[in-house]
C-alpha cells in the first residue's frame, strides 16, 4: 500500500474519551481525484476525511485518527448522533452517481482492505459498524453506492455480511419493518406507513445489503434480508 501525507485542516478534537467504534466509507463524487483531494484539504469547504484512496490504490493520509474529521455531516447510527466524533472516514475516489458512477477498481479495493484491517486493529470497531455514508445519512447520501462490493469486504473480515440463504421470519407489517431497520441501526421513522423517509432508509439498506435492487420497495427479498441482518447484529 503506497501512502503519502496531505494534511487537511478540516478536523477538530474528538469529544469525551475519543473512542472510535465506527468506520464509514464514502465515494468522493467528484470528476477527478485532484479535485476531491483539493476540496478535502480546503478550509473553506469544511469537509474532510481521515484517508483518501485513489483508483490506482494510492492512499493519502489527511487527518490523524485521533482527531474528528468532518466527513459524515448530519448523520446517525444506533444511539450515536455524532458519527464524526466516533468514526474513521475513508473517501474512495469515484465520480459517483452525478459524474459517471463506475465500479471500484481492484487495486483500490486491495488498498482499502489493507488500510481497513489496520484501522480495525487500532480501534474497537465491530463488524456491524463498518458502514457506508448512505447508511448513516440515508435521507441525503447514496455513497459508496450499489457498485461497492460489501460482500467481498465481509468475506475479508471487514464489516458484516450474513448468510442470506438462512430462513428467518420476515417482518410483515410496516411497523415491524421499521422496528427491524432501527434494530440494525438505521435512523428510521416509526410511523407505521411507507413514508418518504422510510423509503430512503430501505433504499440505503438495499445499496448495502441488496445492491441488485435499490428502489426503496420492501419486496419479499428485501424484507427477508432485513430480518436476517436484524438477528445478526
N, C-alpha and C positions, 0 to 999 in steps of 0.2 A: 504494500500500500504506500503510494507516494503522497507525502504530506508537506504542506507549506503553511506559513502563518500569514494572515491578513487581518490584523486586529480591527474589530468593529467597536465603535463607541456605544452601540445600541444595547445596553445592558444596565442593570443595577444590582443591588445586593439581594440575595435570596432572603425571604422572611424566616423568622424563627430559627429553628435548628438547621435549616438549609438542607433538609433531607430530600433527595431526588428519588422518586419512585415511579416515574413515567418516562417513556421515550416516545417522542412524537415525530413522525415522518411527514415531510412536505414535498411538493414539487415547486420549482421556482416560478413557473407560469410566466416566464419572460422569453423574449425571442432568442437571446444569447446568454451564454454563461457569464460573459463580461458584464452585461447589463445587470444581471442578477447579483453578481459579486459587488458591483459598484453600489447598488441600492442597499444591500445588506450592510454596507460599510459607510453609508451616507447618514450623518447625524440628523439631517433634515427629514429623512424618511421615517425615523424612529421604528424601524423594523430590523430585527437581527436574527441570528441563529448561532448555535454553537459550532456547527460544521456545515460545509457545502461540499457535495461530491459531484464532480464533473462527469460527463458521459464516458470519458476515457478512463475513469477510475481515480483521477487526481483528487485529493482531499485537501480542503482548506480549513484550517482552524481559525475560527473567527472570534469566539468568546470562550473564556475559561469555563470549565464545567462547574466551578464553584459559584459562578455568577448566574443571575437570572437574565437570560437572553429574551428579547421581545419578539417571539416567533408565533405564538398561538393566538394572540389577541383576545377578544371576548370569547370565552370557551368554558367548558365544564365537563367533568367526568366523575361519576360517583359523587362523593361529598365535596370534591375539590372545585372551587370556583377561581382559583389562581393557578391555572395549569402552567403558566410560565414559571411560577415560583417553585414548582415541584417536578420539573421536567428538563430533559435534554432535547433540543430541537435540531434535526438534521434536514437540510434542504438538498433535494436531488435535482440537478439541472434537467429540466424538461420544459418545453414550451407550453405545456398544459392545454386545456380544452380551448383556450382562446386563440392560441397561436400555432396549433398543429400538434395536438397530443399524440405521442408515439410511445412504443414500448421502451422500457428501461434496458439499456444495453448490458451485456454480460459483465463487462469489466466494471461498470458502475455498481451492479448488484454484488459482485465479488468484494469490491471495496466496502460497500455498505455492510455486508456480513462481517467482515473483519473488524470494522470500526464498531459496529453494534456489539459484537462479542466482548470487546474491550470495555465498552461502557457498562455492560451488564455485570462484568466482574468488579467494577468500581462502585456500583450503586445497587441498592436493593429493589430492583425493578422486576415485578412478577410478569410472567408471560401475558396475562390479561391486560397489562398496562403498556404494551407496545402497540401504539395506535397511529392512525392517520389523522391529519388535520381535520378531515371531514367527520371523523368520529367525535371529536371534542367540540366541533363547531358546525354541526350539520345544517344549520339554517343559513350559513354563509359560504361554506367551503366544499370543494369536491376533491381536493388533493389528498394523497397522491393518485387517487382515481382507480378505475376498474382495470387498468392495464398493469398495475403494480402487482407483483407476484407474492401475495401474502401466504399462499400455501407453501411456497418454497421457503419463505422465512420461517414459518412454523416448523417445517421439517429440519431446518438448520438449528432449531432450538431458540429461535428469536421470535417471540410472540406466540400467540395461541391459535392453533388451527386444529379443532377437534375432529373426531371421526364422524362425519356427517352421514355415514351409512347406518349408524345406530338407529334403533327405533325409540321414539320418545313421544309422549302425548303432546300435540301441538296446541298452542293457545287458540281457543275457539272464538271468544268474543274480543272486541276491541279493547275492553278493559284489561283482559288477560294479556293481550299482546303488548299493550303499553306498559303493563307492570313487568313483563318479561324483559322488555328493552331497558327499562330502568334498572332491573336487577343486573343486567350485563354492565351497565354503567352510563348508558346514554341519557342525556338530558331531554327526556321525552314527556310530553304532557300526559296527564291522567284524565283526559276529557271524556273518554268513552266513545269518541267519534273519530273518524278518519279526517281530521282537520289538516290544513296545510303544514303545520309544524310537525305533526306525526308522520305525514308523507315524507318530509325531508329527512326525518330520522330513519325511516325504513329504507330510503334510498342510500343513506350513508352506511347503514348496516350491509346493504347489498353490495356496495362498492368494495367493502372489505371482505365479506364472507359469502357473497354470491355474485361475483363480478360478471357473470354471463347475463344478468338481468338487473338493471339498476333503475327501474321505473317507478319505485315508490309504492308499488302494489303488493299487498300482503297475500300473495298467492300461496297455495299449499306448501310448495318447496321452501319459500321464504319463512313461513311460519314454522316449518319443521326445523330449519337451521337456527332460528331464534330460540326455539325450545332446547335444542342440543347445547347451544352456547350458554344459555341461562343456567343450565345444570352443570356446565363445565367450569364456570367461574366461582 
